[in-house]
Amino acid sequence: MMYPCNKIRRTPHLMKVTPMFYSLLATCKYYNVNPYDWLHDILNRIASHRINHIESLLPQNWKVAVSS
């Protein structure tokens, strides 16, 4: 029986992106940031976030947006 993960095509783009993603998740773990909360928050905020302040979305600089 072949598992679904064996059907994923390994493209050069995927081979570059995957280690970056795992690196961000490891950074979350290092700084005691919940990876799910971090990813959910930044994916909602990134489109409207100013490009010159993009480093504030990295796990080590991330602060949860307080909704009022």
Buried (B, 14 or more C-beta within 10 A) or exposed (E): EEEEEEEEEEEEEEEEEEEEEEEBBEBBEEEEBEBEEBBEBBEEEEEEEEEEEEEEBBBEEBEEEEEE
